[in-house]
């Protein structure tokens, strides 16, 4: 069992930055792929990024490439999503998730956090 708690969301102006954190409980954090998803009002949840267990590989959805960076610190049981050059269209609830497979499919992830709101004003 893994419990995930996101933090770091908030209100920021366009062009600004935020860093989301996802703190995991348990001693098996390093065995899971970590993913980030987001859901804007009236839209379906969409994949943002994922990072492999050791942190050696990352993948991003096209709309955030070059602006967002996913990382993890297995010693701290924490994953991060650094978000730069934020745009109003990045406004959403952001979720972190843990699962066994390196995938952009939300069905591949077993554990989910409660979400953190990111609002980008124009």
C-alpha positions in Angstrom: 0.0 0.0 0.0 1.3 3.4 -1.0 -0.2 6.7 0.1 0.6 9.8 -2.0 0.2 13.4 -0.9 0.7 16.3 -3.4 1.7 19.8 -2.4 3.0 23.0 -4.1 0.0 24.1 -6.1 -1.3 27.6 -6.1 -2.1 30.7 -8.1 0.6 32.0 -10.4 0.7 34.5 -13.2 1.4 33.4 -16.8 5.1 32.9 -17.3 5.7 32.0 -13.7 6.8 28.8 -12.1 5.7 26.2 -9.5 7.1 23.0 -8.2 4.8 20.3 -7.2 5.9 17.6 -4.7 4.4 14.2 -4.2 5.4 12.6 -0.9 4.9 8.8 -0.7 4.5 6.6 2.4 6.0 3.2 2.6 9.3 1.7 1.8 8.6 0.6 -1.7 8.5 4.0 -3.4 11.6 3.2 -5.5 9.9 0.2 -7.1 7.2 2.3 -8.7 7.0 4.4 -11.8 5.7 7.8 -10.9 3.3 9.6 -13.1 1.7 13.1 -13.2 -1.7 13.8 -14.6 -4.0 16.8 -14.7 -7.7 17.5 -15.0 -9.1 20.8 -16.1 -12.7 21.8 -15.5 -15.0 20.0 -17.9 -12.2 18.0 -19.4 -11.0 14.4 -19.0 -7.9 13.6 -16.9 -4.8 13.8 -19.1 -1.2 12.5 -18.9 1.5 15.1 -18.2 4.7 13.2 -17.4 6.2 10.0 -16.0 9.5 8.9 -14.6 11.0 5.5 -14.2 11.8 3.8 -10.9 15.4 4.9 -10.9 14.8 8.3 -12.5 16.8 7.6 -15.6 14.0 8.1 -18.0 11.2 10.6 -18.3 8.4 11.2 -20.8 6.2 14.3 -21.3 3.1 15.2 -23.2 3.9 17.5 -26.1 2.2 20.5 -24.6 4.6 20.7 -21.6 7.9 19.6 -23.3 10.6 22.0 -22.6 8.7 23.7 -19.8 8.0 20.9 -17.2 10.6 18.7 -15.6 9.8 15.5 -13.7 12.2 14.2 -11.1 12.3 12.0 -8.0 14.4 11.5 -4.9 14.0 7.9 -3.8 15.9 8.6 -0.5 13.1 11.1 0.4 10.2 9.1 -1.1 9.3 12.1 -3.1 8.6 12.9 -6.7 8.6 16.4 -8.2 7.1 18.3 -11.1 8.9 21.5 -11.9 6.7 23.7 -14.0 8.2 26.8 -15.7 6.7 29.2 -18.3 3.3 28.4 -17.1 0.3 29.2 -19.3 -3.4 29.7 -18.5 -4.1 26.5 -20.3 -2.0 24.7 -17.6 -4.7 25.5 -15.1 -6.0 22.1 -13.7 -5.9 19.9 -10.7 -2.6 18.0 -10.8 -2.4 14.4 -9.5 0.6 12.2 -8.9 0.2 8.4 -9.3 2.3 5.3 -8.7 2.3 2.2 -10.7 4.4 -0.8 -12.0 4.5 0.3 -15.7 6.1 3.2 -17.5 3.0 4.4 -19.2 0.9 7.4 -20.2 -2.2 5.4 -19.5 -3.9 6.3 -16.3 -5.2 2.7 -16.0 -1.5 1.6 -15.5 -1.3 3.4 -12.2 -2.4 1.8 -8.9 -2.1 4.6 -6.4 -3.2 8.2 -6.6 -2.9 11.3 -4.6 -5.7 13.6 -3.8 -4.6 16.3 -6.2 -3.4 19.9 -5.9 -4.9 22.9 -7.7 -2.8 24.9 -10.1 -4.3 28.1 -11.4 -2.4 30.3 -14.0 -3.8 33.8 -14.5 -3.3 35.7 -17.8 
